[in-house]
Amino acid sequence: MAIQDQREDLDRLYRELNARADKLYKFVLLYSDYIHTQRDYGTGQQIGMIDVHTLTYIEENPGTTITELAKDWNKTKGAISQTVKKLVESGLVTRKMKENNSKTVLLYATEEGTRLSIAHKMYDLVDIAQTTEELMMKCTPEEIDTFYKVIDVYISLFKQDEK
């Protein structure tokens, strides 16, 4: 096969596969913008999605640590520490030393943090219900389930790549 023929085959195959991959790239970029947007979850305070989900994790798991958060969220301890620092500075989280272990810092939601976490959960329930309703206008329940199954497989693939 001539080099020109091989190149044409390669270009054709690339265009076919890349058309599908481009949809995924666009989704990821749009979702990245969405999660980094500051919003009011119902308390009058503007906060980003990553920060509020971290707060909710702490609220639901009192006494969790940076290490546990990093492992669960698949982030570095440094990245989680920065997020927690913002939450502490905002008065949403407190740090307490573990008894008999001065190296372990336990994290707890403050009263204000708990109020925001609860408001966030209510906000997400409404948002998820609305999104699901909109998806159901154009997709079957089976198609939506398949979408989430594919996401689960992608997550597994990403975790394999990290090893």
C-alpha positions in Angstrom: 0.0 0.0 0.0 1.4 3.4 -1.0 2.2 5.9 1.7 -0.5 8.3 0.3 -3.1 5.5 0.6 -2.0 4.8 4.2 -2.2 8.4 5.0 -5.7 8.7 3.6 -6.8 5.6 5.6 -5.2 7.1 8.7 -6.9 10.5 8.2 -10.3 8.9 7.6 -10.0 6.7 10.7 -8.8 9.7 12.7 -11.8 11.8 11.6 -14.3 9.1 12.5 -12.9 8.4 15.9 -12.1 12.0 16.7 -15.7 13.1 16.0 -16.8 11.0 18.9 -13.9 12.0 21.1 -14.6 15.7 20.4 -18.0 15.3 22.0 -16.4 14.0 25.1 -13.8 16.8 25.1 -16.5 19.4 24.7 -18.5 17.9 27.6 -15.5 17.8 29.9 -14.6 21.4 29.1 -18.2 22.6 29.6 -18.5 20.6 32.9 -15.1 22.0 34.1 -16.5 25.5 33.6 -19.7 24.5 35.4 -17.9 23.1 38.5 -15.6 26.1 38.8 -18.4 28.6 38.7 -19.2 30.3 42.1 -22.8 30.0 43.0 -25.2 30.6 45.9 -26.5 27.3 47.2 -29.2 29.1 49.2 -27.4 30.8 52.0 -26.3 34.0 50.3 -22.7 32.9 50.2 -20.9 32.4 46.8 -18.9 29.2 46.7 -17.5 26.8 44.1 -18.8 23.3 43.6 -15.5 21.6 44.6 -15.4 23.6 47.8 -19.0 22.9 48.7 -18.7 19.2 48.0 -15.6 19.1 50.1 -17.5 20.8 52.9 -20.4 18.4 52.6 -18.0 15.4 52.8 -16.5 16.9 56.0 -20.0 17.5 57.4 -21.1 14.0 56.6 -17.8 12.5 57.9 -16.9 14.5 61.0 -13.3 14.0 62.1 -12.1 13.1 58.6 -8.6 14.0 57.6 -6.8 15.6 54.7 -5.4 12.1 53.8 -8.8 10.5 53.8 -10.3 13.3 51.7 -7.3 13.1 49.2 -7.8 9.4 48.8 -11.6 9.5 48.4 -11.4 12.5 46.0 -8.4 11.2 44.1 -6.5 14.4 44.7 -3.1 15.2 46.2 -2.9 16.1 49.9 -1.7 19.6 48.8 -4.7 20.2 46.6 -7.1 19.1 49.4 -5.2 21.2 51.9 -5.7 24.3 49.8 -9.4 23.7 49.6 -9.7 23.0 53.3 -7.7 26.1 54.0 -10.2 28.2 52.1 -13.1 26.5 54.0 -11.4 27.2 57.4 -10.7 30.8 56.5 -14.4 31.2 55.5 -15.4 29.9 58.9 -17.1 26.8 57.4 -14.6 24.2 58.8 -12.6 23.8 61.9 -9.4 21.8 62.5 -8.8 19.9 65.7 -5.8 17.9 66.7 -6.5 14.2 67.4 -6.1 13.3 71.1 -2.8 11.6 71.8 -1.6 12.3 68.3 -0.4 15.8 67.5 0.3 14.9 63.8 -3.2 14.0 62.9 -5.6 16.9 62.2 -9.4 16.2 62.2 -11.8 18.3 60.2 -15.3 19.3 61.3 -18.0 21.5 59.8 -18.9 24.6 61.8 -22.5 25.5 62.4 -22.3 27.8 59.4 -20.7 25.1 57.4 -23.4 22.6 58.4 -26.1 25.1 57.3 -24.3 25.6 53.9 -23.9 21.8 53.5 -27.6 21.2 54.1 -28.5 24.0 51.7 -26.1 22.5 49.2 -27.8 19.1 49.5 -31.2 20.7 48.9 -29.9 22.7 45.9 -28.4 19.5 44.4 -31.6 17.5 44.9 -33.5 20.1 42.9 -30.8 20.5 40.3 -30.4 16.8 39.8 -34.1 16.3 39.5 -34.4 19.1 36.9 -31.4 17.8 34.9 -32.9 14.3 34.9 -36.2 15.6 33.8 -34.6 17.4 30.9 -32.6 14.3 30.0 -35.7 12.2 30.0 -37.3 14.5 27.3 -34.6 13.3 24.9 -33.3 10.0 26.3 -34.8 6.8 27.6 -34.1 5.7 31.2 -31.9 2.9 29.7 -29.8 5.4 27.7 -29.3 7.5 30.8 -28.3 4.4 32.8 -25.9 3.5 30.0 -24.3 6.9 30.1 -23.6 6.5 33.8 -22.2 3.0 33.2 -19.8 4.4 30.6 -18.8 7.1 33.1 -18.1 4.3 35.7 -15.9 2.5 33.1 -14.0 5.7 32.3 -13.4 6.3 36.0 -11.9 2.8 36.2 -9.7 3.4 33.2 -8.4 6.7 34.6 -7.6 5.0 37.9 -5.8 2.2 36.1 -3.7 4.8 34.2 -2.6 6.2 37.6 -1.0 3.0 38.7 
